[in-house]
Amino acid sequence: MALDLVDYEQKAHKAVKTFWRNRKAAKQKQIESGKADQGERAGVTSGKNMDGFMALILDIVRANGLAHAQIHQKRAVLTLPGYFRPTKLWDLLVIHKGELIAAIELKSQVGPSFGNNFNNRTEEAIGTAHDLWTAYREEAFGKQPRPFVGWLIMVEEAPESKSPVRDSSPHFPVFEEFKGASYLKRYDLLCQKLVQEQLYTIAALITSPRSAAKTGKFSELSAMTGLKTFVTALAGHVAAEAARLG
């Protein structure tokens, strides 16, 4: 049976529009209430920015054989046991017949402060995956095949994220691929390495300018970290698990 990618490109364009519009609406609402957060945080704290991508992922799961699976989106039922900490809160969990089918994180990053946030996102992504796979090894989810573990991030396409960045490493040289790499390139490298080190099944990066609130425009930096790779791998995993579990 062919995989159903649910017209993912069109839905991704819609998700991008939703992202930028929700940020703007959240910021305006806080300004009007007189309780606006400082800087760009007003657009982050609404918690709805990645809803369009969440909807795309749900469509992929339902269209490829697991329409009757438990697909958890509410905070109260999004925790999994960890190894280094008691629990970890995920953005989306798919569970079917008592088995963890997929655990997915959806992230975003906008300017102007890309440096500190890139480091924070990197540490969080690595730590989250290492904790999950160690818990899996210790049979925290019971005896079952490896779940799909996905990480998808949308990063603002802006002069600050596209410009070369210098690093200070006085004692030992940084790896060659990082030298002069922009923050967008660094995110792309991060996603590639997260998959190469088997920390995530797929890690994807898409970039988009603020003007995409009207157009839904987004770009990808490499096929390995592209959205099609993400949705195809997820659809394939879901279809395989649907066939296995019935």
N, C-alpha and C positions, 0 to 999 in steps of 0.2 A: 504494500500500500504506500502510495506517495505521501510524503510529508506535506502538511498544510501550513504554509507560512502566513496565512490570514491577511494577505495584502499588507505586510508589515511596513513597507515604505510609506504608504499613504497614512497609516495610523501613527507612524513615527513623526511625520510632519505635523499631524494634529497634536501629538503629545508635546512637541516643541512649542507650538503656539500656546498650549495650555500652561506650560512651564513659565514662559515669560509673562503671560497675562496674569497668572496667579500671583507671581512675585510682585507685580505692579499693583494689583488689587490689595494684597496684604499690606504693602507699604502705605498705600493711600488710606486704608482703613485705620491703621495705627496713627497716622498723622492727624486724621479727623478726630480720633478719640483723645488726642493729647497725650498718648502713651507710647509714642514711637521709639523703637530701639535705635541705637546709634548706627550710622553708616548703612551698610548693606544688610545688616541683621534683620531689619524690619521685613525684608522680603523672604527671609529664610524661615522665620518662626511660625509661619502658617501651617507647615507640615503637609501641604497639598501639592507642592510643586511638581512632583514626579508621578502624579496620579495617572497621567496619560500613558506613561510607560508601564505602569502597573496594569492598566487595562489591556495593553498589548500582550503582556506576558500571560494574563488570564486567558485571553483568546487563544494563544498558542497551546496552553495546557488543555483547554476544553476541546479544541479542534483536533487534537491528536490522540484521543482515546481515553482521556481521564476527566470527562465532563462530570462524573459523579464522585470525584476525589474531594477530600476536604481541602479547600483552598483558604488559608487563613490570612486575613489582612488586618484584623483588629488587634490592638496592642495587647489586650489581656491574654491572647492565645498565640503570641508570636515568639515566645521564649523556647529555647532549646537548652538542655544541660550542657555545661562546659566541663573542662578538665582543670583548668587553672583558676576558674571562677565558677560559682554555682550555676549561673544561667547567662545566656546572651540573647538579646532582643534582636530579631531579624525583621526585614521589611515584608517578606512574603514567605510562607511555608506551604508546601504541597505534601499532604499525607494521604496515603491510600492503603487500606487494609492493615493499619498499624505500622506501616513502613514510611520512613522519610524519603520522599521522592525528590524534592528539591528545596533548597534554601537559597534565597536571593536577597542581595543588598542593592539598593538603588541610591546613588549619591549624586551630588551636584557641586559645582564650584564656580563662583563668579568673582570678578575682581572687586576692588583693586588689589587686595592682599592675597596674592597667589602663593608666595613663598612659604609662610608658616602653615597655611592651610594644606599645601601639597604635602609637607612633612607629616602633618597630623593624619591626613587621609592615608598616606603610605603606612604609617605605623598601625593605624586602626585595621586596615585591610589585611596586613600580614598577621597581626595578632589574632584577629577574628578567625581566620582560616586555620592557623596553627592550633588554636584552642579546639575548634570543631573536629579536626581530623584526629587529634589526640583523644578526644572524647569518643569518637567513632572507633578508634583502635581498642579502647577500653570497653567497648560494647554498650555505650550509654544509650544507643538507639536499638539495642538488641543485635542479633545476628542478621545482617541484611546486606545486599550489594551497596556499593558506594552511591550516595545520592548525587544529584546535580547540584553543584555549588557555584552560583553565579554572582558576578560583581559588575554592575553597569554604572558608569558615571558620565554625566554631561557637564562639559566645561565651557565657560564663556570664551568665545573667539574674540579677542581684543588685543590691542597693541602690546599690553603688558604680558599677555599669555603667549604671544607669538614671537616676542623678542628674545635674542640670546641672553643667557644668564651666566654670570661669572660665579665661580665657587672659590672659597678659601680653604685649602687643605695643606697647611704648612709642613706636615710631617710625612705624609704619604700621598701619592697622586690619586686622583679620582679615576674611575674607569673611563676609558677613552670615549665611550658612547655618550657620557654625560657632559663632556667638555663643551661649553657654549650652547648646550641644548636649551631650548625654550621650555616653559612649563608645560605646554601642550605636548612637546616631544617627550618630556619626562613622564607625563601621564601615559603616553603610548608605550614607552619602555617599561613602565611599572606594570601595565596590563600584560604585556608580553611575558615578562619575567614571572608574574603571578601564575600564569598558565604553565610556563616551562618548568617551574618548580613544583607543579602539581598542587598548588595551594587552592586554585579555583579551576573548575571545569572549563569555564570561559570567563574572561574579563574583557569588557568592551568599553570603548571610549568614543563618544561623539562630541563634536564641538558645534557651537552655534552662537551667532552674534545677537545682541539685544534686538536688533531690527527684525529678527525672525518671529517676533510676536505677531507680525502681519503675514509673513511668508511661510513660516514653518521650516525655513532653511536649516539644514545641518550638514556637517561634513565628517569624514572619517580619515584617520591618518594612515591606517594600514589594514590590509585584508584580515590579518590575524586578530586584530582587535575591533573589527567592524561589526556593525549591528547584524548584518546577515549571518555572520559566523555565530553570533550569540543565539539568534532565534532558531537557526538551523540545528545547532547542537542541542538546544532545549527541546525542540520538537522531536528530534531523534530519540533523545533520552526518554521523553514522555511516552512516545509510541512504543519503545521497547519495553518499558515498565508496564504499560497497559496490556501488551501481549503476554508478558510473563505472569502478571497477577490476575488477569482476566476481569 
